[in-house]
Amino acid sequence: MKIKISNLEEGVHRLFFEGAVEEIGLGEPFFDDYELDVEIDKSARQVVVDATLRLEAKLVCDRCGEEFVHDVEAPFELAFLFGEEPTDDENARALPYDADWIDVGEDLYDYAALALPMRQLCDEACEGLCPKCGVNLNERKCDCRDDEIDPRWSPLLELKKRMENN
């Protein structure tokens, strides 16, 4: 997504963009429309972009396997420096003095992906699936017993008993 800056005078400017996520190069898991609030602070030496991207993603719960919709909010800040090579700051970029546009398309993709949760849960209280029968414990309880021990763990249980007796 390119934002025209050549027509902006020095000072702070607020812009708002919206449209289909495909317009800004995003696909699954993102869907529907996006909203992008942008505040641009332009001076003779730099352009600072303070933005917030809002959109929705269809995710699959890590515990129960059900699909759910997650509201994504990705705030970010970028600095474009006229005629200078930026420092090691990954959020600063060089920009020619005669630049007409700034391109934030790749940043929208990166920040949207970073805003997705590492653990994708439909609800913090999600009970997941029964490890024995596979029933979704959010929908109903099963008759499986918790006190049954997987036979693969029996050698460790015997070791524990021996250590307790010593």
C-alpha positions as CSV (number, residue, x, y, z in Angstrom):
1,M,0.0,0.0,0.0
2,K,1.4,3.3,-1.0
3,I,0.6,6.6,0.7
4,K,1.1,9.8,-1.2
5,I,3.2,12.3,0.8
6,S,4.2,14.9,-1.8
7,N,0.9,16.7,-1.4
8,L,1.2,16.9,2.4
9,E,2.6,20.0,4.1
10,E,4.8,19.8,7.2
11,G,2.8,18.9,10.3
12,V,0.5,16.1,11.5
13,H,-2.0,14.6,9.2
14,R,-4.6,11.9,10.0
15,L,-5.7,9.4,7.3
16,F,-8.1,6.5,7.3
17,F,-8.1,3.6,4.8
18,E,-10.4,0.7,4.5
19,G,-11.1,-2.1,2.0
20,A,-10.8,-5.8,1.4
21,V,-7.7,-7.5,2.9
22,E,-6.8,-8.7,-0.6
23,E,-6.2,-5.1,-1.6
24,I,-3.2,-4.9,0.8
25,G,-1.8,-8.3,-0.1
26,L,-3.2,-10.3,2.8
27,G,-4.9,-13.7,2.5
28,E,-5.7,-16.5,4.8
29,P,-6.2,-16.5,7.7
30,F,-7.3,-12.9,7.3
31,F,-10.6,-12.2,5.7
32,D,-13.3,-9.6,5.1
33,D,-12.3,-5.9,5.4
34,Y,-9.5,-4.1,7.1
35,E,-9.3,-0.6,8.7
36,L,-6.0,1.4,8.8
37,D,-5.8,4.5,11.0
38,V,-2.7,6.5,10.1
39,E,-1.1,9.5,11.7
40,I,1.7,11.1,9.5
41,D,4.0,13.6,11.1
42,K,5.9,15.2,8.2
43,S,8.9,17.5,8.6
44,A,11.7,18.7,6.4
45,R,14.0,15.8,7.4
46,Q,11.6,12.9,8.0
47,V,8.1,11.4,7.8
48,V,7.0,9.5,10.9
49,V,4.0,7.1,10.4
50,D,2.1,6.0,13.5
51,A,-0.6,3.5,12.4
52,T,-3.0,0.9,13.7
53,L,-4.2,-1.9,11.4
54,R,-7.5,-3.7,12.4
55,L,-8.8,-6.8,10.7
56,E,-10.2,-10.3,11.4
57,A,-8.6,-13.7,11.1
58,K,-10.2,-17.2,11.0
59,L,-8.2,-19.4,13.3
60,V,-8.4,-23.0,14.6
61,C,-8.4,-23.5,18.4
62,D,-5.3,-25.3,19.6
63,R,-7.3,-27.1,22.3
64,C,-10.6,-28.1,20.8
65,G,-9.9,-27.8,17.0
66,E,-12.9,-25.6,16.4
67,E,-12.7,-22.6,14.0
68,F,-13.2,-19.2,15.5
69,V,-12.9,-15.5,14.5
70,H,-10.2,-13.4,16.1
71,D,-10.1,-9.6,16.1
72,V,-6.6,-8.5,15.2
73,E,-5.2,-5.1,16.1
74,A,-1.6,-4.3,14.9
75,P,-0.2,-1.0,16.0
76,F,3.2,0.0,14.4
77,E,5.4,3.0,13.9
78,L,7.8,3.7,11.0
79,A,10.2,6.5,10.3
80,F,11.2,7.5,6.7
81,L,14.4,9.7,6.7
82,F,14.9,12.1,3.8
83,G,18.3,11.6,2.1
84,E,19.9,9.6,4.9
85,E,20.7,6.0,5.5
86,P,18.9,4.9,8.6
87,T,20.7,3.5,11.6
88,D,20.3,-0.1,12.6
89,D,16.7,0.6,13.5
90,E,14.5,-1.8,11.5
91,N,11.6,0.7,11.7
92,A,13.6,3.5,9.9
93,R,14.1,3.7,6.2
94,A,15.9,6.0,3.7
95,L,13.7,8.1,1.5
96,P,14.8,10.3,-1.5
97,Y,14.2,14.1,-1.0
98,D,11.9,14.1,-4.0
99,A,9.8,11.1,-2.9
100,D,6.1,11.2,-3.8
101,W,5.0,8.1,-1.9
102,I,5.9,5.9,1.0
103,D,5.2,2.2,0.7
104,V,3.9,0.4,3.9
105,G,2.6,-2.7,2.1
106,E,5.2,-5.1,3.3
107,D,4.9,-3.7,6.8
108,L,1.1,-4.3,6.9
109,Y,1.8,-7.9,6.0
110,D,4.5,-8.3,8.7
111,Y,2.7,-6.6,11.5
112,A,-0.6,-8.4,10.8
113,A,1.2,-11.7,11.0
114,L,3.0,-10.7,14.2
115,A,-0.3,-9.7,15.8
116,L,-1.7,-13.2,15.6
117,P,-1.5,-15.0,19.0
118,M,1.1,-17.7,19.4
119,R,-1.5,-19.9,21.3
120,Q,-4.7,-19.8,19.3
121,L,-7.6,-20.4,21.7
122,C,-11.3,-19.9,21.0
123,D,-11.7,-19.0,24.7
124,E,-9.2,-18.9,27.6
125,A,-11.5,-21.3,29.4
126,C,-11.6,-23.8,26.5
127,E,-11.5,-27.3,27.9
128,G,-10.3,-28.9,24.7
129,L,-10.8,-32.6,23.7
130,C,-10.8,-35.7,25.9
131,P,-7.4,-37.4,25.3
132,K,-9.1,-40.8,25.4
133,C,-12.4,-40.6,23.5
134,G,-11.9,-37.3,21.6
135,V,-15.2,-35.7,22.7
136,N,-15.2,-31.8,22.8
137,L,-15.4,-31.1,26.5
138,N,-16.8,-27.7,25.9
139,E,-20.0,-29.3,24.4
140,R,-20.4,-32.2,26.8
141,K,-18.7,-34.3,29.4
142,C,-17.5,-37.8,28.7
143,D,-17.5,-41.0,30.8
144,C,-13.8,-41.5,30.7
145,R,-12.1,-42.0,34.0
146,D,-9.2,-39.7,35.0
147,D,-7.6,-42.3,37.4
148,E,-6.8,-44.7,34.6
149,I,-3.0,-44.6,33.8
150,D,-1.6,-45.1,30.4
151,P,0.4,-48.4,30.5
152,R,3.4,-46.7,28.9
153,W,3.8,-44.7,32.1
154,S,3.8,-47.8,34.4
155,P,7.6,-48.1,34.6
156,L,7.8,-44.6,35.9
157,L,5.0,-45.2,38.4
158,E,6.9,-48.3,39.7
159,L,10.1,-46.2,40.0
160,K,8.2,-43.6,42.0
161,K,6.8,-46.2,44.4
162,R,10.3,-47.6,45.0
163,M,11.8,-44.2,45.7
164,E,9.0,-43.4,48.2
165,N,9.6,-46.7,50.0
166,N,13.4,-46.0,50.5
